[in-house]
Amino acid sequence: MSDEVPVRLEDLQIDEIQELLEEEGIEATVEQVRMITAFVTSVGGLENAQGLFDEIRQLRPAA
């Protein structure tokens, strides 16, 4: 059993989020990170944001 506490987006600073994205090979400006953070917060967190993107992917017509 892990004693690690999950990190919440709301607990991170913009520059910390930007660094995490860069570690994944994603380059984002400070303004883009702010918009991502605002979006995730507005939909109720990362899990809800992921669910929303999954729904959008299902609505896209097959290419």
PDB file of N, CA, C and O in Angstrom, chain B, residues numbered from 101:
ATOM      1  N   MET B 101       0.842  -1.171   0.000  1.00  0.00           N
ATOM      2  CA  MET B 101       0.000   0.000   0.000  1.00  0.00           C
ATOM      3  C   MET B 101       0.890   1.237   0.000  1.00  0.00           C
ATOM      4  O   MET B 101       1.858   1.309   0.757  1.00  0.00           O
ATOM      5  N   SER B 102       0.569   2.194  -0.833  1.00  0.00           N
ATOM      6  CA  SER B 102       1.368   3.404  -0.961  1.00  0.00           C
ATOM      7  C   SER B 102       0.850   4.485  -0.021  1.00  0.00           C
ATOM      8  O   SER B 102      -0.357   4.654   0.149  1.00  0.00           O
ATOM      9  N   ASP B 103       1.780   5.210   0.584  1.00  0.00           N
ATOM     10  CA  ASP B 103       1.414   6.322   1.449  1.00  0.00           C
ATOM     11  C   ASP B 103       1.397   7.643   0.687  1.00  0.00           C
ATOM     12  O   ASP B 103       1.206   8.702   1.285  1.00  0.00           O
ATOM     13  N   GLU B 104       1.599   7.585  -0.638  1.00  0.00           N
ATOM     14  CA  GLU B 104       1.639   8.796  -1.434  1.00  0.00           C
ATOM     15  C   GLU B 104       0.263   9.437  -1.502  1.00  0.00           C
ATOM     16  O   GLU B 104      -0.750   8.762  -1.686  1.00  0.00           O
ATOM     17  N   VAL B 105       0.250  10.748  -1.349  1.00  0.00           N
ATOM     18  CA  VAL B 105      -0.980  11.513  -1.485  1.00  0.00           C
ATOM     19  C   VAL B 105      -1.039  12.005  -2.929  1.00  0.00           C
ATOM     20  O   VAL B 105      -0.070  12.587  -3.415  1.00  0.00           O
ATOM     21  N   PRO B 106      -2.150  11.783  -3.621  1.00  0.00           N
ATOM     22  CA  PRO B 106      -2.222  12.229  -5.011  1.00  0.00           C
ATOM     23  C   PRO B 106      -2.097  13.748  -5.102  1.00  0.00           C
ATOM     24  O   PRO B 106      -2.622  14.483  -4.265  1.00  0.00           O
ATOM     25  N   VAL B 107      -1.394  14.198  -6.133  1.00  0.00           N
ATOM     26  CA  VAL B 107      -1.230  15.628  -6.360  1.00  0.00           C
ATOM     27  C   VAL B 107      -2.431  16.124  -7.146  1.00  0.00           C
ATOM     28  O   VAL B 107      -2.820  15.536  -8.155  1.00  0.00           O
ATOM     29  N   ARG B 108      -3.008  17.211  -6.668  1.00  0.00           N
ATOM     30  CA  ARG B 108      -4.149  17.810  -7.375  1.00  0.00           C
ATOM     31  C   ARG B 108      -3.655  19.009  -8.163  1.00  0.00           C
ATOM     32  O   ARG B 108      -2.781  19.747  -7.707  1.00  0.00           O
ATOM     33  N   LEU B 109      -4.211  19.196  -9.330  1.00  0.00           N
ATOM     34  CA  LEU B 109      -3.848  20.324 -10.180  1.00  0.00           C
ATOM     35  C   LEU B 109      -3.987  21.634  -9.406  1.00  0.00           C
ATOM     36  O   LEU B 109      -3.164  22.538  -9.544  1.00  0.00           O
ATOM     37  N   GLU B 110      -5.027  21.724  -8.600  1.00  0.00           N
ATOM     38  CA  GLU B 110      -5.286  22.938  -7.836  1.00  0.00           C
ATOM     39  C   GLU B 110      -4.172  23.252  -6.836  1.00  0.00           C
ATOM     40  O   GLU B 110      -4.048  24.391  -6.386  1.00  0.00           O
ATOM     41  N   ASP B 111      -3.371  22.259  -6.490  1.00  0.00           N
ATOM     42  CA  ASP B 111      -2.304  22.442  -5.509  1.00  0.00           C
ATOM     43  C   ASP B 111      -0.981  22.873  -6.140  1.00  0.00           C
ATOM     44  O   ASP B 111      -0.027  23.182  -5.426  1.00  0.00           O
ATOM     45  N   LEU B 112      -0.917  22.896  -7.472  1.00  0.00           N
ATOM     46  CA  LEU B 112       0.332  23.197  -8.161  1.00  0.00           C
ATOM     47  C   LEU B 112       0.352  24.629  -8.673  1.00  0.00           C
ATOM     48  O   LEU B 112      -0.687  25.204  -9.000  1.00  0.00           O
ATOM     49  N   GLN B 113       1.548  25.191  -8.736  1.00  0.00           N
ATOM     50  CA  GLN B 113       1.753  26.499  -9.327  1.00  0.00           C
ATOM     51  C   GLN B 113       1.829  26.332 -10.845  1.00  0.00           C
ATOM     52  O   GLN B 113       2.114  25.243 -11.345  1.00  0.00           O
ATOM     53  N   ILE B 114       1.569  27.421 -11.573  1.00  0.00           N
ATOM     54  CA  ILE B 114       1.590  27.381 -13.036  1.00  0.00           C
ATOM     55  C   ILE B 114       2.926  26.848 -13.555  1.00  0.00           C
ATOM     56  O   ILE B 114       2.952  26.015 -14.461  1.00  0.00           O
ATOM     57  N   ASP B 115       4.037  27.326 -12.982  1.00  0.00           N
ATOM     58  CA  ASP B 115       5.347  26.873 -13.473  1.00  0.00           C
ATOM     59  C   ASP B 115       5.582  25.395 -13.192  1.00  0.00           C
ATOM     60  O   ASP B 115       6.286  24.730 -13.952  1.00  0.00           O
ATOM     61  N   GLU B 116       5.004  24.870 -12.111  1.00  0.00           N
ATOM     62  CA  GLU B 116       5.136  23.439 -11.814  1.00  0.00           C
ATOM     63  C   GLU B 116       4.358  22.609 -12.839  1.00  0.00           C
ATOM     64  O   GLU B 116       4.830  21.564 -13.286  1.00  0.00           O
ATOM     65  N   ILE B 117       3.174  23.079 -13.202  1.00  0.00           N
ATOM     66  CA  ILE B 117       2.370  22.385 -14.213  1.00  0.00           C
ATOM     67  C   ILE B 117       3.096  22.422 -15.549  1.00  0.00           C
ATOM     68  O   ILE B 117       3.142  21.425 -16.270  1.00  0.00           O
ATOM     69  N   GLN B 118       3.658  23.569 -15.868  1.00  0.00           N
ATOM     70  CA  GLN B 118       4.398  23.725 -17.118  1.00  0.00           C
ATOM     71  C   GLN B 118       5.579  22.754 -17.175  1.00  0.00           C
ATOM     72  O   GLN B 118       5.836  22.155 -18.219  1.00  0.00           O
ATOM     73  N   GLU B 119       6.294  22.594 -16.068  1.00  0.00           N
ATOM     74  CA  GLU B 119       7.421  21.653 -16.012  1.00  0.00           C
ATOM     75  C   GLU B 119       6.947  20.218 -16.202  1.00  0.00           C
ATOM     76  O   GLU B 119       7.587  19.444 -16.914  1.00  0.00           O
ATOM     77  N   LEU B 120       5.829  19.853 -15.573  1.00  0.00           N
ATOM     78  CA  LEU B 120       5.293  18.493 -15.736  1.00  0.00           C
ATOM     79  C   LEU B 120       4.913  18.233 -17.188  1.00  0.00           C
ATOM     80  O   LEU B 120       5.175  17.151 -17.713  1.00  0.00           O
ATOM     81  N   LEU B 121       4.300  19.212 -17.836  1.00  0.00           N
ATOM     82  CA  LEU B 121       3.953  19.057 -19.241  1.00  0.00           C
ATOM     83  C   LEU B 121       5.210  18.889 -20.090  1.00  0.00           C
ATOM     84  O   LEU B 121       5.247  18.049 -20.989  1.00  0.00           O
ATOM     85  N   GLU B 122       6.234  19.683 -19.806  1.00  0.00           N
ATOM     86  CA  GLU B 122       7.486  19.590 -20.559  1.00  0.00           C
ATOM     87  C   GLU B 122       8.134  18.217 -20.392  1.00  0.00           C
ATOM     88  O   GLU B 122       8.724  17.690 -21.335  1.00  0.00           O
ATOM     89  N   GLU B 123       8.027  17.638 -19.198  1.00  0.00           N
ATOM     90  CA  GLU B 123       8.566  16.293 -18.961  1.00  0.00           C
ATOM     91  C   GLU B 123       7.873  15.264 -19.849  1.00  0.00           C
ATOM     92  O   GLU B 123       8.448  14.223 -20.168  1.00  0.00           O
ATOM     93  N   GLU B 124       6.635  15.560 -20.248  1.00  0.00           N
ATOM     94  CA  GLU B 124       5.875  14.666 -21.128  1.00  0.00           C
ATOM     95  C   GLU B 124       6.034  15.054 -22.599  1.00  0.00           C
ATOM     96  O   GLU B 124       5.380  14.484 -23.472  1.00  0.00           O
ATOM     97  N   GLY B 125       6.905  16.025 -22.865  1.00  0.00           N
ATOM     98  CA  GLY B 125       7.149  16.447 -24.233  1.00  0.00           C
ATOM     99  C   GLY B 125       6.132  17.446 -24.769  1.00  0.00           C
ATOM    100  O   GLY B 125       6.014  17.631 -25.980  1.00  0.00           O
ATOM    101  N   ILE B 126       5.401  18.088 -23.865  1.00  0.00           N
ATOM    102  CA  ILE B 126       4.376  19.050 -24.263  1.00  0.00           C
ATOM    103  C   ILE B 126       4.854  20.453 -23.905  1.00  0.00           C
ATOM    104  O   ILE B 126       5.066  20.775 -22.736  1.00  0.00           O
ATOM    105  N   GLU B 127       5.017  21.273 -24.928  1.00  0.00           N
ATOM    106  CA  GLU B 127       5.430  22.660 -24.708  1.00  0.00           C
ATOM    107  C   GLU B 127       4.173  23.516 -24.611  1.00  0.00           C
ATOM    108  O   GLU B 127       3.316  23.463 -25.492  1.00  0.00           O
ATOM    109  N   ALA B 128       4.061  24.298 -23.551  1.00  0.00           N
ATOM    110  CA  ALA B 128       2.904  25.169 -23.367  1.00  0.00           C
ATOM    111  C   ALA B 128       3.369  26.483 -22.756  1.00  0.00           C
ATOM    112  O   ALA B 128       4.232  26.510 -21.879  1.00  0.00           O
ATOM    113  N   THR B 129       2.781  27.565 -23.235  1.00  0.00           N
ATOM    114  CA  THR B 129       3.089  28.870 -22.666  1.00  0.00           C
ATOM    115  C   THR B 129       2.398  29.003 -21.311  1.00  0.00           C
ATOM    116  O   THR B 129       1.518  28.216 -20.964  1.00  0.00           O
ATOM    117  N   VAL B 130       2.813  30.009 -20.561  1.00  0.00           N
ATOM    118  CA  VAL B 130       2.181  30.270 -19.266  1.00  0.00           C
ATOM    119  C   VAL B 130       0.686  30.523 -19.466  1.00  0.00           C
ATOM    120  O   VAL B 130      -0.135  30.033 -18.690  1.00  0.00           O
ATOM    121  N   GLU B 131       0.334  31.280 -20.493  1.00  0.00           N
ATOM    122  CA  GLU B 131      -1.077  31.566 -20.757  1.00  0.00           C
ATOM    123  C   GLU B 131      -1.847  30.287 -21.093  1.00  0.00           C
ATOM    124  O   GLU B 131      -2.980  30.121 -20.642  1.00  0.00           O
ATOM    125  N   GLN B 132      -1.256  29.386 -21.870  1.00  0.00           N
ATOM    126  CA  GLN B 132      -1.919  28.118 -22.191  1.00  0.00           C
ATOM    127  C   GLN B 132      -2.125  27.279 -20.931  1.00  0.00           C
ATOM    128  O   GLN B 132      -3.174  26.659 -20.760  1.00  0.00           O
ATOM    129  N   VAL B 133      -1.132  27.261 -20.059  1.00  0.00           N
ATOM    130  CA  VAL B 133      -1.260  26.499 -18.813  1.00  0.00           C
ATOM    131  C   VAL B 133      -2.362  27.106 -17.944  1.00  0.00           C
ATOM    132  O   VAL B 133      -3.122  26.375 -17.309  1.00  0.00           O
ATOM    133  N   ARG B 134      -2.451  28.427 -17.913  1.00  0.00           N
ATOM    134  CA  ARG B 134      -3.534  29.076 -17.152  1.00  0.00           C
ATOM    135  C   ARG B 134      -4.898  28.685 -17.709  1.00  0.00           C
ATOM    136  O   ARG B 134      -5.828  28.422 -16.946  1.00  0.00           O
ATOM    137  N   MET B 135      -5.021  28.646 -19.036  1.00  0.00           N
ATOM    138  CA  MET B 135      -6.301  28.269 -19.654  1.00  0.00           C
ATOM    139  C   MET B 135      -6.641  26.806 -19.362  1.00  0.00           C
ATOM    140  O   MET B 135      -7.794  26.480 -19.082  1.00  0.00           O
ATOM    141  N   ILE B 136      -5.645  25.933 -19.426  1.00  0.00           N
ATOM    142  CA  ILE B 136      -5.866  24.517 -19.105  1.00  0.00           C
ATOM    143  C   ILE B 136      -6.327  24.391 -17.660  1.00  0.00           C
ATOM    144  O   ILE B 136      -7.288  23.679 -17.368  1.00  0.00           O
ATOM    145  N   THR B 137      -5.644  25.080 -16.764  1.00  0.00           N
ATOM    146  CA  THR B 137      -5.990  25.030 -15.340  1.00  0.00           C
ATOM    147  C   THR B 137      -7.404  25.544 -15.108  1.00  0.00           C
ATOM    148  O   THR B 137      -8.164  24.943 -14.347  1.00  0.00           O
ATOM    149  N   ALA B 138      -7.766  26.648 -15.755  1.00  0.00           N
ATOM    150  CA  ALA B 138      -9.117  27.203 -15.611  1.00  0.00           C
ATOM    151  C   ALA B 138     -10.164  26.218 -16.116  1.00  0.00           C
ATOM    152  O   ALA B 138     -11.206  26.036 -15.487  1.00  0.00           O
ATOM    153  N   PHE B 139      -9.885  25.578 -17.261  1.00  0.00           N
ATOM    154  CA  PHE B 139     -10.818  24.603 -17.814  1.00  0.00           C
ATOM    155  C   PHE B 139     -11.014  23.427 -16.861  1.00  0.00           C
ATOM    156  O   PHE B 139     -12.143  23.047 -16.550  1.00  0.00           O
ATOM    157  N   VAL B 140      -9.905  22.859 -16.403  1.00  0.00           N
ATOM    158  CA  VAL B 140      -9.982  21.691 -15.514  1.00  0.00           C
ATOM    159  C   VAL B 140     -10.736  22.048 -14.236  1.00  0.00           C
ATOM    160  O   VAL B 140     -11.555  21.267 -13.753  1.00  0.00           O
ATOM    161  N   THR B 141     -10.459  23.217 -13.700  1.00  0.00           N
ATOM    162  CA  THR B 141     -11.158  23.658 -12.492  1.00  0.00           C
ATOM    163  C   THR B 141     -12.647  23.835 -12.762  1.00  0.00           C
ATOM    164  O   THR B 141     -13.477  23.451 -11.938  1.00  0.00           O
ATOM    165  N   SER B 142     -12.988  24.413 -13.907  1.00  0.00           N
ATOM    166  CA  SER B 142     -14.397  24.691 -14.222  1.00  0.00           C
ATOM    167  C   SER B 142     -15.229  23.423 -14.401  1.00  0.00           C
ATOM    168  O   SER B 142     -16.436  23.441 -14.163  1.00  0.00           O
ATOM    169  N   VAL B 143     -14.601  22.327 -14.818  1.00  0.00           N
ATOM    170  CA  VAL B 143     -15.357  21.081 -15.003  1.00  0.00           C
ATOM    171  C   VAL B 143     -15.274  20.166 -13.783  1.00  0.00           C
ATOM    172  O   VAL B 143     -15.819  19.062 -13.791  1.00  0.00           O
ATOM    173  N   GLY B 144     -14.593  20.626 -12.738  1.00  0.00           N
ATOM    174  CA  GLY B 144     -14.599  19.873 -11.490  1.00  0.00           C
ATOM    175  C   GLY B 144     -13.406  18.970 -11.262  1.00  0.00           C
ATOM    176  O   GLY B 144     -13.467  18.087 -10.406  1.00  0.00           O
ATOM    177  N   GLY B 145     -12.320  19.161 -11.998  1.00  0.00           N
ATOM    178  CA  GLY B 145     -11.103  18.392 -11.747  1.00  0.00           C
ATOM    179  C   GLY B 145     -10.648  17.583 -12.956  1.00  0.00           C
ATOM    180  O   GLY B 145     -11.325  17.512 -13.982  1.00  0.00           O
ATOM    181  N   LEU B 146      -9.472  16.975 -12.793  1.00  0.00           N
ATOM    182  CA  LEU B 146      -8.855  16.236 -13.889  1.00  0.00           C
ATOM    183  C   LEU B 146      -9.691  15.056 -14.365  1.00  0.00           C
ATOM    184  O   LEU B 146      -9.785  14.803 -15.566  1.00  0.00           O
ATOM    185  N   GLU B 147     -10.293  14.338 -13.434  1.00  0.00           N
ATOM    186  CA  GLU B 147     -11.086  13.163 -13.818  1.00  0.00           C
ATOM    187  C   GLU B 147     -12.273  13.570 -14.696  1.00  0.00           C
ATOM    188  O   GLU B 147     -12.571  12.908 -15.690  1.00  0.00           O
ATOM    189  N   ASN B 148     -12.941  14.652 -14.325  1.00  0.00           N
ATOM    190  CA  ASN B 148     -14.068  15.134 -15.132  1.00  0.00           C
ATOM    191  C   ASN B 148     -13.593  15.645 -16.485  1.00  0.00           C
ATOM    192  O   ASN B 148     -14.261  15.431 -17.497  1.00  0.00           O
ATOM    193  N   ALA B 149     -12.444  16.320 -16.514  1.00  0.00           N
ATOM    194  CA  ALA B 149     -11.904  16.810 -17.782  1.00  0.00           C
ATOM    195  C   ALA B 149     -11.589  15.639 -18.703  1.00  0.00           C
ATOM    196  O   ALA B 149     -11.894  15.688 -19.895  1.00  0.00           O
ATOM    197  N   GLN B 150     -10.983  14.590 -18.162  1.00  0.00           N
ATOM    198  CA  GLN B 150     -10.669  13.412 -18.971  1.00  0.00           C
ATOM    199  C   GLN B 150     -11.947  12.775 -19.506  1.00  0.00           C
ATOM    200  O   GLN B 150     -12.005  12.373 -20.668  1.00  0.00           O
ATOM    201  N   GLY B 151     -12.963  12.683 -18.664  1.00  0.00           N
ATOM    202  CA  GLY B 151     -14.238  12.120 -19.103  1.00  0.00           C
ATOM    203  C   GLY B 151     -14.863  12.933 -20.218  1.00  0.00           C
ATOM    204  O   GLY B 151     -15.429  12.375 -21.158  1.00  0.00           O
ATOM    205  N   LEU B 152     -14.764  14.250 -20.117  1.00  0.00           N
ATOM    206  CA  LEU B 152     -15.298  15.117 -21.157  1.00  0.00           C
ATOM    207  C   LEU B 152     -14.568  14.913 -22.473  1.00  0.00           C
ATOM    208  O   LEU B 152     -15.199  14.831 -23.527  1.00  0.00           O
ATOM    209  N   PHE B 153     -13.229  14.828 -22.423  1.00  0.00           N
ATOM    210  CA  PHE B 153     -12.468  14.580 -23.646  1.00  0.00           C
ATOM    211  C   PHE B 153     -12.787  13.218 -24.239  1.00  0.00           C
ATOM    212  O   PHE B 153     -12.836  13.069 -25.460  1.00  0.00           O
ATOM    213  N   ASP B 154     -13.005  12.222 -23.389  1.00  0.00           N
ATOM    214  CA  ASP B 154     -13.387  10.897 -23.891  1.00  0.00           C
ATOM    215  C   ASP B 154     -14.717  10.967 -24.640  1.00  0.00           C
ATOM    216  O   ASP B 154     -14.879  10.355 -25.696  1.00  0.00           O
ATOM    217  N   GLU B 155     -15.668  11.720 -24.080  1.00  0.00           N
ATOM    218  CA  GLU B 155     -16.967  11.874 -24.746  1.00  0.00           C
ATOM    219  C   GLU B 155     -16.814  12.586 -26.097  1.00  0.00           C
ATOM    220  O   GLU B 155     -17.430  12.195 -27.089  1.00  0.00           O
ATOM    221  N   ILE B 156     -15.995  13.624 -26.120  1.00  0.00           N
ATOM    222  CA  ILE B 156     -15.775  14.361 -27.374  1.00  0.00           C
ATOM    223  C   ILE B 156     -15.154  13.461 -28.423  1.00  0.00           C
ATOM    224  O   ILE B 156     -15.544  13.505 -29.590  1.00  0.00           O
ATOM    225  N   ARG B 157     -14.180  12.637 -28.016  1.00  0.00           N
ATOM    226  CA  ARG B 157     -13.536  11.704 -28.972  1.00  0.00           C
ATOM    227  C   ARG B 157     -14.563  10.762 -29.579  1.00  0.00           C
ATOM    228  O   ARG B 157     -14.484  10.446 -30.766  1.00  0.00           O
ATOM    229  N   GLN B 158     -15.523  10.311 -28.785  1.00  0.00           N
ATOM    230  CA  GLN B 158     -16.535   9.386 -29.276  1.00  0.00           C
ATOM    231  C   GLN B 158     -17.484  10.054 -30.265  1.00  0.00           C
ATOM    232  O   GLN B 158     -18.074   9.385 -31.114  1.00  0.00           O
ATOM    233  N   LEU B 159     -17.631  11.373 -30.156  1.00  0.00           N
ATOM    234  CA  LEU B 159     -18.533  12.104 -31.052  1.00  0.00           C
ATOM    235  C   LEU B 159     -17.888  12.420 -32.391  1.00  0.00           C
ATOM    236  O   LEU B 159     -18.584  12.669 -33.375  1.00  0.00           O
ATOM    237  N   ARG B 160     -16.558  12.413 -32.431  1.00  0.00           N
ATOM    238  CA  ARG B 160     -15.860  12.715 -33.677  1.00  0.00           C
ATOM    239  C   ARG B 160     -16.117  11.618 -34.698  1.00  0.00           C
ATOM    240  O   ARG B 160     -16.054  10.432 -34.374  1.00  0.00           O
ATOM    241  N   PRO B 161     -16.406  12.016 -35.928  1.00  0.00           N
ATOM    242  CA  PRO B 161     -16.601  10.991 -36.961  1.00  0.00           C
ATOM    243  C   PRO B 161     -15.284  10.268 -37.251  1.00  0.00           C
ATOM    244  O   PRO B 161     -14.209  10.859 -37.152  1.00  0.00           O
ATOM    245  N   ALA B 162     -15.376   9.014 -37.602  1.00  0.00           N
ATOM    246  CA  ALA B 162     -14.179   8.239 -37.934  1.00  0.00           C
ATOM    247  C   ALA B 162     -13.536   8.824 -39.177  1.00  0.00           C
ATOM    248  O   ALA B 162     -14.220   9.152 -40.147  1.00  0.00           O
ATOM    249  N   ALA B 163     -12.243   8.950 -39.144  1.00  0.00           N
ATOM    250  CA  ALA B 163     -11.518   9.543 -40.290  1.00  0.00           C
ATOM    251  C   ALA B 163     -11.214   8.495 -41.322  1.00  0.00           C
ATOM    252  O   ALA B 163     -10.613   8.799 -42.352  1.00  0.00           O
TER     253      ALA B 163
END
